[in-house]
Amino acid sequence: MDRKNLTGLYFWQGNTACAEGAIAAGCRFFAGYPITPSLEIMVHMNSRLPELNGICIQMEDEIASMAAVLGSSWAGRKAMTATSGPGFSLMLENIGLAIMTETPCVVVNVQRGGPSTGLPTFYSQSDIMQARWGAHGDYEIIALCPNSPQECFDLTIKAFNLSEQYRVPVIILIDGFIAHMMEKVTVPDDNSIQIVSRNQPKQLADIPVDSKPDNLLVPPMANFGQGYRTHTTGLTHDEHGYPDISTEAQNKLISRLIDKIKLNSDKIVITEQTCLDDADIAVISYGINSRTAVEAVKRARKNNVKAGHLRLVSLWPFPEKKIRELSNQAKKIIVPETNMGQIVREVQRFADSNTQIAPLNNAGGEIITADKILKTIMS
């Protein structure tokens, strides 16, 4: 089936839109294990990928799923997996391997309430810090957070592009509510979709990393089977991929893996703002709560309260500069989250000490309504 046949307007749930976004981005390999509330992504990929000469495979567990995704990426395929809380925990060791080996891939985490089995059919925003710090060691990661089925489509394409550009696993953090929400989704013509291709070496000499600070600090990637002598390992390694177990090699490698994201954070970070220019009370939110936060801000404005909203479209890397600027302007910052306070700690870390930070939390299962956010704005 030609993907251009899908151009048009659809009524999709977020999970379906995410799967179609992956296909539009060029994903032709999916490995996963069934889990609520992400299952529809796997079911849709199982239906669609064979039509496009792609592969969808159900693995024996989430550990194997992530390993299969890494192998497929190194073989030259754009690859993705999808899971939820407990499954994401199992994937984290191999996500760490992807970070160390600089393997482009996309991991979708449709969040539900936890810990453990928790609320398997109810939504949450419980894995925000796990996405950032779940794998051991020092690293930087990219994580995107859609707030609509349309963005599930658009940001999945963005995730694949970022993963190829920076050779890093990109995590899509979808609230379970957004994953099962059904809305209109516009699918553009393929010619209007920007796709980032893998930077492949032109000759063997191109493979070592040029670690000058004025470039992306991202080496070209030779796919297995292309004729290059390619070596990849989770061990600390030199520019050619061979193990180098020394303090010097570790500091050089880890610094570069961090810097390739950190030094380019201004190019990666995505935020949206509503009524923020003159706001002295700001709401910072993400995912489903960003929709109710905008409504609360509009209501506050009707009551002559100068409220504004900052939406975090990308959660990692964190928009440190934007938070500093906002805290110098706003006397109060409200952070609604469907967890017990994860992003609020980052806001506190970068905000001016004189700014009041007001968390607004529940542990999962229900949306933080516009009424609750408005009450906190007005108090």
KAFEN-V306805 format. One line per field, one symbol per residue. burial: I if it has 16 or more other ideal C-beta (glycine too) atoms within 10 Angstrom, else O. Layout:
BEGIN
burial = ???
END
This chain:
BEGIN
burial = OOIOOIOOOIOIIIIIIIIIIIIIIIIIIIIIIOIIIIIIIIIIIIOIIOOOOIIIIOIOOIIIIIIIIIOIIIOIIIIIIIIIIIIIIIIIOIIIIIIIIIIIIIIIIIIIIIOOOIIOOIIIIIIIIIIIOIIOOOIIIIIIIIIIIIIIIIIIIIIIIIIIIIIIIIIIIIIIIIIIIOIOIOIOOOOOIOOIOIOOIOOOOOIOIOOOOOOIIIIIIIIOOOOIOIOIOOOIIOIOIOOIOOOOIIOIIIOIIOOIIOIIIOOIIOIOOIIIOOIOIIIIIIIIIIIIIIOIIOIIOOOOOIIIIIIIIIIIIIIOOIIOOIIOIIOIIIIIIIIOOIIIOIIIOIIIOOIOIOIIIIOIIOIIOIOIIIOIIOO
END
